Amino acid sequence: MTDLTGRTVLLPRSPARAAGLAGLLRRAGAEVTVAPVIERAPADDGATLAAAVSDVLAGRYAWVVITSVNAVEALSAAQHHPTGATSATLAAAPVRWAAVGPATVRALADAGIAADLVPDGEASADGLVATFPAPSSAAPASADPAGTRVLLPLGDRARPTLRDGLRTLGWTPDVVTAYRTVRSDLPADVVGARYDIVVVTSGSVAREIATQYGTHAPVVAIGRPSAEAARETGLTVAAVADRPTDAALAAAVTTACEGEP
């Protein structure tokens, strides 16, 4: 990696999620500040998520589509909700699993679940829709309790891209709020500091950066949807990672810094 000595980078993520990228950038010489602008909070209606998990375990869904690590954690926790506590595990559920990208594949694997589908191209809702198969019409609906049902455990700020795309393909998507995204205020010294690059890893992060920090620093985005959200808020996108991984983000930071004076 190019020497980043003297460069300052803001990673607005939780320390746990930022650790890998922060380590790569620091080893290249960058001065890295980690300060989250959003946090995950439980869904307001835990019973609804628990009921959806019960349906997954009972074979009433054909697919579960995972778009974030937070969703995996929320589904795992929902198994222990008082209204649906069970000794069954999601790993044994008679359902297929789709994951949006490498991080969600790893999160599923940590839960003992192998992803059956991962986008061939872009790791995004659009990429999932482009890769998703059409429903099979081989068996009548009465013979298959799962039918065309697809569970989408999403954050409360999720856009309808995935739901609408799967519906167009012929699936019956059920959206359930798996978690909420809440604001985390940047410390005053972070707001007042100058950074050469700010890394944005979701549309929510991009919007909070524009609100809390401002639009004066160029950003590196984890993918096209995050880049589009950043531009919509007035942020300048200096580079976009070609994959949603720490290594690809580090390479994009390097590219952005090489283009800066």
C-alpha positions as CSV (number, residue, x, y, z in Angstrom):
1,M,0.0,0.0,0.0
2,T,1.1,3.6,-0.7
3,D,2.7,5.4,2.2
4,L,-0.1,7.4,3.9
5,T,2.1,9.2,6.4
6,G,0.7,12.6,7.3
7,R,-2.8,11.8,6.0
8,T,-5.7,12.0,8.4
9,V,-8.7,9.7,8.0
10,L,-12.0,9.6,9.9
11,L,-13.7,6.2,10.3
12,P,-17.2,6.9,11.6
13,R,-17.9,3.3,12.7
14,S,-18.0,1.5,16.0
15,P,-14.5,0.5,17.2
16,A,-15.2,-3.2,16.6
17,R,-16.3,-2.7,13.0
18,A,-13.6,-0.2,12.3
19,A,-10.7,-2.2,13.7
20,G,-9.6,-4.0,10.5
21,L,-9.6,-1.0,8.3
22,A,-8.0,1.2,10.9
23,G,-5.2,-1.3,11.3
24,L,-4.5,-1.3,7.6
25,L,-4.4,2.5,7.3
26,R,-2.3,2.9,10.4
27,R,0.3,0.4,9.1
28,A,0.5,2.6,6.0
29,G,1.2,5.6,8.1
30,A,-2.2,7.3,8.3
31,E,-3.5,9.0,11.4
32,V,-6.9,7.4,12.0
33,T,-9.7,8.6,14.2
34,V,-12.5,6.2,14.9
35,A,-15.8,7.8,16.0
36,P,-19.2,6.3,15.2
37,V,-22.1,8.5,13.9
38,I,-24.8,5.8,14.1
39,E,-25.5,2.9,16.5
40,R,-27.7,-0.2,16.3
41,A,-30.7,-0.4,18.6
42,P,-33.2,-3.2,19.0
43,A,-36.4,-3.1,17.0
44,D,-39.3,-1.5,18.8
45,D,-41.5,-4.6,18.2
46,G,-39.4,-7.6,19.1
47,A,-42.4,-9.9,19.1
48,T,-42.9,-9.4,15.3
49,L,-39.3,-10.3,14.6
50,A,-39.6,-13.3,16.9
51,A,-42.7,-14.5,15.1
52,A,-40.8,-14.2,11.8
53,V,-38.0,-16.4,13.2
54,S,-40.5,-18.9,14.3
55,D,-41.9,-19.0,10.7
56,V,-38.4,-19.5,9.4
57,L,-37.8,-22.4,11.8
58,A,-41.1,-23.9,10.8
59,G,-40.3,-23.9,7.1
60,R,-42.7,-21.1,6.1
61,Y,-40.2,-19.1,4.1
62,A,-38.3,-20.2,1.0
63,W,-35.5,-17.6,1.5
64,V,-34.1,-15.3,4.1
65,V,-32.1,-12.4,2.6
66,I,-29.4,-10.8,4.8
67,T,-28.2,-7.3,4.0
68,S,-26.2,-6.5,7.1
69,V,-24.3,-8.1,10.0
70,N,-26.8,-6.4,12.3
71,A,-29.6,-8.5,10.8
72,V,-27.8,-11.8,11.6
73,E,-27.3,-10.6,15.2
74,A,-30.9,-9.5,15.5
75,L,-32.3,-12.8,14.2
76,S,-30.1,-14.8,16.5
77,A,-31.3,-12.8,19.5
78,A,-34.9,-13.1,18.4
79,Q,-34.8,-16.8,19.0
80,H,-34.7,-16.0,22.8
81,H,-37.6,-13.6,22.8
82,P,-40.2,-14.5,25.4
83,T,-42.9,-14.9,22.8
84,G,-41.0,-17.3,20.6
85,A,-38.1,-18.8,22.6
86,T,-37.1,-22.1,21.2
87,S,-34.2,-24.6,21.3
88,A,-34.2,-24.9,17.5
89,T,-31.4,-23.1,15.7
90,L,-31.4,-21.0,12.6
91,A,-28.6,-23.1,11.2
92,A,-31.0,-26.1,11.1
93,A,-33.9,-24.1,9.5
94,P,-35.3,-25.5,6.3
95,V,-34.7,-22.3,4.3
96,R,-32.2,-20.9,1.9
97,W,-30.1,-17.9,2.8
98,A,-28.9,-15.0,0.6
99,A,-26.2,-12.7,1.7
100,V,-25.3,-9.3,0.2
101,G,-21.5,-9.6,0.5
102,P,-18.4,-10.9,2.3
103,A,-19.2,-9.5,5.8
104,T,-22.7,-10.9,5.9
105,V,-21.4,-14.3,4.6
106,R,-18.9,-14.3,7.5
107,A,-21.6,-13.4,10.0
108,L,-23.9,-16.2,8.8
109,A,-20.9,-18.6,8.9
110,D,-20.3,-17.6,12.5
111,A,-23.9,-18.6,13.2
112,G,-23.3,-22.0,11.6
113,I,-25.2,-21.0,8.4
114,A,-23.8,-21.3,4.8
115,A,-25.0,-18.7,2.3
116,D,-26.8,-20.3,-0.6
117,L,-26.6,-17.1,-2.8
118,V,-24.2,-14.1,-2.9
119,P,-24.4,-11.5,-5.7
120,D,-22.0,-12.2,-8.6
121,G,-21.4,-8.5,-9.0
122,E,-22.2,-5.5,-6.9
123,A,-22.7,-6.2,-3.2
124,S,-26.0,-4.2,-2.8
125,A,-29.7,-4.6,-2.9
126,D,-29.6,-4.2,-6.7
127,G,-26.9,-6.9,-6.9
128,L,-29.0,-9.3,-4.9
129,V,-32.0,-8.7,-7.1
130,A,-29.9,-9.2,-10.3
131,T,-28.6,-12.5,-9.0
132,F,-31.8,-13.8,-7.4
133,P,-33.6,-16.7,-9.2
134,A,-37.2,-16.5,-10.2
135,P,-39.6,-18.7,-8.2
136,S,-40.1,-22.2,-9.4
137,S,-43.6,-23.1,-10.7
138,A,-42.9,-26.9,-10.6
139,A,-45.0,-27.5,-7.4
140,P,-48.4,-26.1,-6.6
141,A,-48.4,-23.6,-3.7
142,S,-50.5,-26.0,-1.6
143,A,-47.7,-28.5,-1.6
144,D,-45.1,-26.1,-0.4
145,P,-45.8,-24.1,2.8
146,A,-42.9,-21.7,2.0
147,G,-44.3,-21.0,-1.4
148,T,-42.8,-17.7,-2.7
149,R,-42.3,-16.1,0.7
150,V,-39.0,-14.4,1.3
151,L,-38.1,-12.8,4.7
152,L,-36.3,-9.5,4.6
153,P,-35.0,-8.6,8.1
154,L,-34.0,-5.0,7.5
155,G,-33.1,-1.9,9.4
156,D,-35.7,0.7,9.9
157,R,-34.1,3.1,7.4
158,A,-33.9,0.5,4.6
159,R,-35.0,1.6,1.2
160,P,-37.6,-0.4,-0.7
161,T,-35.1,-1.5,-3.5
162,L,-34.9,-5.1,-2.4
163,R,-38.5,-5.5,-1.6
164,D,-39.7,-4.1,-4.9
165,G,-37.1,-5.9,-6.9
166,L,-38.0,-9.3,-5.5
167,R,-41.7,-8.6,-5.9
168,T,-41.1,-7.9,-9.6
169,L,-39.3,-11.2,-9.9
170,G,-42.4,-13.0,-8.6
171,W,-41.5,-13.5,-4.9
172,T,-43.6,-12.5,-1.9
173,P,-41.3,-10.4,0.3
174,D,-42.1,-9.9,3.9
175,V,-40.2,-7.0,5.4
176,V,-39.7,-7.0,9.2
177,T,-37.7,-4.4,11.1
178,A,-34.8,-6.3,12.6
179,Y,-33.1,-3.3,14.2
180,R,-33.2,0.5,14.4
181,T,-30.4,2.9,13.4
182,V,-30.0,5.7,15.9
183,R,-27.7,8.7,15.9
184,S,-24.4,8.8,17.8
185,D,-23.0,12.3,18.3
186,L,-19.5,13.0,17.2
187,P,-17.3,14.4,20.0
188,A,-16.6,18.2,19.6
189,D,-12.9,17.6,19.0
190,V,-13.7,15.3,16.1
191,V,-16.2,17.8,14.6
192,G,-13.5,20.6,14.9
193,A,-10.7,18.6,13.3
194,R,-9.6,18.5,9.7
195,Y,-9.5,15.1,7.9
196,D,-8.1,14.4,4.4
197,I,-10.6,11.5,4.0
198,V,-13.8,10.4,5.7
199,V,-15.0,6.8,5.0
200,V,-18.7,6.2,4.7
201,T,-20.0,2.6,4.9
202,S,-23.7,3.2,4.4
203,G,-26.2,5.8,3.4
204,S,-27.1,6.5,7.0
205,V,-23.4,7.1,7.8
206,A,-23.2,9.5,4.8
207,R,-26.2,11.5,5.9
208,E,-25.0,11.8,9.5
209,I,-21.5,12.9,8.4
210,A,-23.1,15.6,6.2
211,T,-25.2,16.7,9.2
212,Q,-22.7,16.4,12.0
213,Y,-19.3,17.1,10.4
214,G,-20.2,18.9,7.2
215,T,-19.5,18.4,3.5
216,H,-16.0,20.0,3.4
217,A,-14.0,16.7,3.5
218,P,-13.9,14.3,0.5
219,V,-15.3,10.8,1.3
220,V,-14.5,7.2,0.3
221,A,-17.6,5.1,-0.1
222,I,-17.9,1.4,0.5
223,G,-20.0,0.9,-2.6
224,R,-22.2,2.6,-5.2
225,P,-25.4,3.0,-3.0
226,S,-23.4,4.6,-0.3
227,A,-21.7,6.9,-2.8
228,E,-25.0,7.9,-4.3
229,A,-26.4,8.7,-0.8
230,A,-23.2,10.7,-0.1
231,R,-23.6,12.8,-3.2
232,E,-27.3,13.4,-2.5
233,T,-26.2,15.1,0.8
234,G,-23.6,17.3,-0.9
235,L,-20.5,15.2,0.0
236,T,-17.7,14.9,-2.6
237,V,-17.0,11.3,-3.3
238,A,-13.2,10.9,-4.0
239,A,-13.3,7.1,-4.5
240,V,-15.5,4.1,-4.2
241,A,-14.3,0.7,-3.1
242,D,-14.7,-2.1,-5.7
243,R,-15.7,-4.5,-3.0
244,P,-17.2,-4.1,0.5
245,T,-14.0,-5.3,2.3
246,D,-11.4,-3.6,4.5
247,A,-8.7,-4.2,1.9
248,A,-10.8,-2.7,-0.9
249,L,-11.6,0.3,1.3
250,A,-8.0,0.8,2.2
251,A,-7.1,0.7,-1.5
252,A,-9.8,3.3,-2.2
253,V,-8.5,5.6,0.6
254,T,-5.0,5.3,-1.1
255,T,-6.5,6.2,-4.5
256,A,-8.3,9.2,-3.0
257,C,-5.2,10.4,-1.2
258,E,-3.1,10.1,-4.3
259,G,-5.6,12.4,-6.1
260,E,-5.4,15.0,-3.3
261,P,-2.6,17.7,-3.2
